[in-house]
Amino acid sequence: MPRPELVSTQQTVKVLSLRPKLKRGEDMNISAPRQITLIISVVIALVALVARYGGVSIPFISEHPFGTLLIAYLVLLIGNVLEGV
């Protein structure tokens, strides 16, 4: 019985990418945040966690721990996207 030949076919696969459409040669300028930006973000996040799970009452933060964590993340995001922040 003859063996079937392997036929190579080229298929185009579209890949879902969250990367924004950039012009050729452009790249996203993401940099590491400055140390103070990282520290501020971590402190805000820790205060939110202590207020939520540690039983400490902090006026605004205890009422909105998720929003406070979101603020900490946004501070870190801004530090990554903007250079020198």
N, C-alpha and C positions, 0 to 999 in steps of 0.2 A: 504494500500500500504506500503510495507516495506521500511524503510529508508536505503539509501546506507551507507555503513561503510566508514569512513574516513581512507584512507590508507596513512601512512607516508612514504615518500620516501626521501632518502638522495641524494642530487645533489651536485656535485662539481662545484663550480663557480670559474673561474680564475679571479683574480683581477689585473688590470693593476696598476703596482706600479712603481714610479719613483725612489724608493729607490734602491741603488746599492746592488748587491748580496754580502752578507757578510757571512763569515763562522759562524757556530753556536757559540754563546757566544760573538761575536763581536758586537760593536755598533759604530755608527758614532759619532766621538768626535767633536760635535759642541758646541762652548762655546760663551758666550756673548763677544762682542768686548770690548777692553779697552775704557775708556771714551775719550781719545785723538783720537782714531781711529774713533769713532762715530762723534766727533766734526769736524774732518777733512772732513769726508764724507758729513756731513750736510752743511758745509761751501762751499765745491766745488759745491754741488747741488744748493745751494742758489745763488751763483755767476752765475751759468749757467742760472738759471731762471731769475735773474735780467738782465743779458745780453740779453736774448731772449725777455722778455716781458716788461722790464723796460725802454728800449730805451737807455741803457748805452752801449757804445762801448768799448769792451775789446778785444784787438788784436786777439788772437786765439779763445777765448771762444765765442765771438759773431758770428764767422764764423762756429763754430762747437758745437752748444749747446747740441745736442743729444749725441755726443761723450763725451762731458764733463760730462753729467749726467751718462753716462755709466761708466766713470772712477770713479765717486763718488760711484756708486753701487758696482763696483769691489773692491774698497777700503773697503767698508763695508763687502762684502763677504769674503775677505781675513781675515778681523778681526774676522769673525765668525768661519771660518774653521781652521785657525791656532791659536794655543793656545798661549796666551801671547802677541798677536799683537793688 
